[in-house]
């Protein structure tokens, strides 16, 4: 079923309260007998409600929602290796920088090692509701130009029991990228860590620590994705736009993710 | 009088900020724009007495400043997205996809003209007539521009809605 352009304009004006009484009554009568019209009015109403309310969001208030992380036994041995290696190769951070990065690596490796569906996969609606409750002050970057599709967003326990987000992206050539967002306790220098085939980068913006991880990814491609995610976390849309081509180029020039 | 003006200004700051974010897509730049607007209002020799006129005046300052900043940045314009047909496909997908995360993502993919009219009506709260006056265009143009902007936004959301996927490992393209 379709609407013509004039009817669509009327639907919008109806939702905005801009129709005169006769025209508004006409749309209201149409809603009662025409499912297509009713659905269109519902969609525009919801769209307007979200747009109107999205700017005046409260500051980030961490939600009491907590979910235990189901660590994949398959990845246990890899994780142990990461813990040992991190102490040796970490660079650029404060005196105890290994904790957050290695924990994020554990999560990432546990997920990336899974061959098929994960029992803990959460429904999108639940996730969106959780994000809304959190005020959604954290930025989840759109990495579609890098060929990465947002596959899962979940609320997880993080360091010291605080809640955070774990965002997972899937590529079409075996790439698995995770982004962990959690509250930072203070200013931290940006950090990079490579352990075996796992690359990690973390930075802090507006009191939130973002940790990006990828398995077996070509270094320059990971750098482009990190730069994009970092710009997105600063809500710097122009820079994100400028980096889109780099994401596409790096994807074309990079081999599939291995490891 | 200065205290009174500050009080009047503070009432508009959240929506001025929201409007500025919509235009710039950059929260830091938006804060600067609002700050600049507030300073300009506080230092102005005369400001509109009536609230509707004051509101229009403030939003016009933000709008012009955002346009100037965009021109200075020489950033390429966001291209007009393909409009989806006005079929049930546009609004029959799960309504939970019309959420803050998807709408924000969708707004960023709209050209500034579409974001402008959407923000003036939905975020700033202007009527069609007020928006027409502010943009110096006919009311009918506001109506068509706004409906096309929402059509484009729904199109973007319906095409890129976040969906849970079954996690699969393997080769692909």
Interface residues (C-beta under 8 A of the other chain):
Chain A: X1 X2 X3 X4 X5 X8 X9 X11 X12 X13 X16 X18 X36 X39 X40 X42 X43 X44 X46 X47 X48 X50 X51 X52 X53 X54 X55 X56 X57 X111 X114 X115 X116 X117 X118 X121 X122 X123 X124 X125 X127 X128 X131 X132 X136 X140 X142 X144 X149 X150 X151 X152 X153 X168 X170 X171 X172 X173 X174 X234 X235 X236 X237 X238 X241 X242 X256
Chain B: X14 X15 X17 X18 X21 X22 X24 X25 X26 X27 X28 X73 X75 X76 X78 X85 X86 X87 X88 X90 X91 X92 X94 X95 X96 X97 X98 X99 X100 X101 X103 X104 X105 X107 X108 X118 X121 X122 X123 X125 X127 X128 X143 X144 X146 X147 X150 X151 X153 X154 X160 X162 X163 X164 X165 X166 X167 X168 X169 X170 X171 X172 X173
